[in-house]
């Protein structure tokens, strides 16, 4: 449960923001709630999936090639670099879990729309 603490908090804050936006816009229908939750969940899922793909090591060889061949470095600059697989490894689950929670809320509200 500790792992889901921050994604749940982010989902709750996003939900409050979505409902506030829809109330201000005066279009609080089940369909607009489902659509808005889906769009917001896509934001989190796209970032999470991009971090997941980069952390798999797929782009590490490409990055190493670009660093080796197109480096305009100074004499005292080290040759080492931080690979893409190390950058987003710690936070990729946060983005995927938050997007998944919002997507589940979107699907549940869509089911209520069709019932």
Secondary structure in CASP SS format (residue, H / E / C, confidence):
PFRMAT SS
TARGET T0000
AUTHOR 0000-0000-0000
METHOD secondary structure of the structure
MODEL  1
X C 1.00
X H 1.00
X H 1.00
X H 1.00
X H 1.00
X H 1.00
X H 1.00
X H 1.00
X H 1.00
X H 1.00
X H 1.00
X H 1.00
X H 1.00
X H 1.00
X H 1.00
X H 1.00
X H 1.00
X H 1.00
X H 1.00
X H 1.00
X H 1.00
X H 1.00
X H 1.00
X H 1.00
X H 1.00
X C 1.00
X C 1.00
X C 1.00
X C 1.00
X H 1.00
X H 1.00
X H 1.00
X H 1.00
X H 1.00
X H 1.00
X H 1.00
X H 1.00
X H 1.00
X H 1.00
X H 1.00
X H 1.00
X H 1.00
X H 1.00
X H 1.00
X H 1.00
X H 1.00
X H 1.00
X H 1.00
X H 1.00
X H 1.00
X H 1.00
X H 1.00
X H 1.00
X H 1.00
X H 1.00
X C 1.00
X C 1.00
X C 1.00
X C 1.00
X H 1.00
X H 1.00
X H 1.00
X H 1.00
X H 1.00
X H 1.00
X H 1.00
X H 1.00
X H 1.00
X H 1.00
X C 1.00
X C 1.00
X C 1.00
X C 1.00
X C 1.00
X C 1.00
X C 1.00
X C 1.00
X C 1.00
X C 1.00
X C 1.00
X C 1.00
X C 1.00
X C 1.00
X H 1.00
X H 1.00
X H 1.00
X H 1.00
X C 1.00
X C 1.00
X C 1.00
X C 1.00
X H 1.00
X H 1.00
X H 1.00
X H 1.00
X H 1.00
X H 1.00
X H 1.00
X H 1.00
X H 1.00
X H 1.00
X H 1.00
X H 1.00
X H 1.00
X H 1.00
X H 1.00
X H 1.00
X H 1.00
X H 1.00
X H 1.00
X H 1.00
X H 1.00
X H 1.00
X H 1.00
X C 1.00
END
